[in-house]
Amino acid sequence: MSDSTPDPFFFGYGSLVNRATHDFPNPAKARVTGWARTWKRTRLRQVAFLTAMREDGAEIEGLIAAVPSADWAALDAREYAYDRHAVERIDHDHPAPVSVQIYATKPEHHTDGSEEHPILLSYLDTVVQGYLREFGEAGARRFFETTHGWEAPVFDDRREPIYPRHQTLSIDETLFVDDALRTLGVRRLTRL
């Protein structure tokens, strides 16, 4: 890309909110309108992950960051079960206007989470740690409130994390996640 063409940005609403999981430059807090966040399992992954889905009037908070020289290869590889879509309505803390893409799974490829395809606690921990650091406890509570699909159980893999970019939580962060799951009545599995 020429120096006059600004880098595109992605909007992260799951693990990409946690800056410890990537080194993409110019991160800034953001909120998209017209998209919701939900737990889904795709044919390309065994467990349930977060995806964005179009939903009129919905809003989700997250993080935007630049994709230098529009080199999407590394991020597309990380998000291999998703397609990229242009974001039309977004508010962000970045000082300049930016073009933003969001990742979403194809509806024909996903199903709801289940006992055979649960949410990994190591993944959820990483996501919530990012929300706590970026948006505080109130923002992390909004993450739980605005995310659909909590009918899926959570597999407790904290002692032996399966998620490759898992992060170690503080005691307070761990208690926050555990309390939120209890409040939502999410079932916890101890084996896959």
ChimeraX attribute file (.defattr): number of C-alpha atoms within 10 A of each C-alpha:
attribute: neighborCount
match mode: 1-to-1
recipient: residues
	/A:1	10
	/A:2	7
	/A:3	7
	/A:4	6
	/A:5	9
	/A:6	17
	/A:7	18
	/A:8	18
	/A:9	23
	/A:10	25
	/A:11	28
	/A:12	23
	/A:13	27
	/A:14	23
	/A:15	25
	/A:16	22
	/A:17	29
	/A:18	23
	/A:19	18
	/A:20	14
	/A:21	16
	/A:22	13
	/A:23	11
	/A:24	16
	/A:25	13
	/A:26	14
	/A:27	20
	/A:28	17
	/A:29	18
	/A:30	19
	/A:31	19
	/A:32	22
	/A:33	18
	/A:34	17
	/A:35	21
	/A:36	21
	/A:37	24
	/A:38	18
	/A:39	22
	/A:40	26
	/A:41	24
	/A:42	22
	/A:43	11
	/A:44	11
	/A:45	13
	/A:46	13
	/A:47	21
	/A:48	26
	/A:49	23
	/A:50	23
	/A:51	25
	/A:52	23
	/A:53	18
	/A:54	12
	/A:55	12
	/A:56	10
	/A:57	9
	/A:58	14
	/A:59	16
	/A:60	20
	/A:61	28
	/A:62	24
	/A:63	27
	/A:64	29
	/A:65	26
	/A:66	22
	/A:67	20
	/A:68	15
	/A:69	13
	/A:70	13
	/A:71	13
	/A:72	15
	/A:73	11
	/A:74	10
	/A:75	13
	/A:76	14
	/A:77	10
	/A:78	10
	/A:79	14
	/A:80	14
	/A:81	20
	/A:82	19
	/A:83	13
	/A:84	15
	/A:85	12
	/A:86	12
	/A:87	17
	/A:88	11
	/A:89	12
	/A:90	17
	/A:91	12
	/A:92	19
	/A:93	13
	/A:94	14
	/A:95	8
	/A:96	7
	/A:97	10
	/A:98	17
	/A:99	15
	/A:100	22
	/A:101	18
	/A:102	21
	/A:103	23
	/A:104	19
	/A:105	21
	/A:106	14
	/A:107	10
	/A:108	8
	/A:109	13
	/A:110	18
	/A:111	14
	/A:112	17
	/A:113	24
	/A:114	17
	/A:115	16
	/A:116	13
	/A:117	22
	/A:118	26
	/A:119	29
	/A:120	22
	/A:121	23
	/A:122	24
	/A:123	25
	/A:124	19
	/A:125	23
	/A:126	25
	/A:127	23
	/A:128	27
	/A:129	28
	/A:130	25
	/A:131	27
	/A:132	19
	/A:133	15
	/A:134	19
	/A:135	18
	/A:136	14
	/A:137	16
	/A:138	10
	/A:139	17
	/A:140	23
	/A:141	17
	/A:142	15
	/A:143	22
	/A:144	16
	/A:145	12
	/A:146	15
	/A:147	16
	/A:148	16
	/A:149	16
	/A:150	19
	/A:151	15
	/A:152	22
	/A:153	23
	/A:154	26
	/A:155	21
	/A:156	19
	/A:157	18
	/A:158	18
	/A:159	7
	/A:160	8
	/A:161	16
	/A:162	14
	/A:163	16
	/A:164	9
	/A:165	14
	/A:166	19
	/A:167	19
	/A:168	13
	/A:169	16
	/A:170	10
	/A:171	8
	/A:172	9
	/A:173	18
	/A:174	15
	/A:175	12
	/A:176	19
	/A:177	20
	/A:178	14
	/A:179	12
	/A:180	15
	/A:181	17
	/A:182	12
	/A:183	9
	/A:184	12
	/A:185	12
	/A:186	15
	/A:187	15
	/A:188	18
	/A:189	16
	/A:190	8
	/A:191	8
	/A:192	11
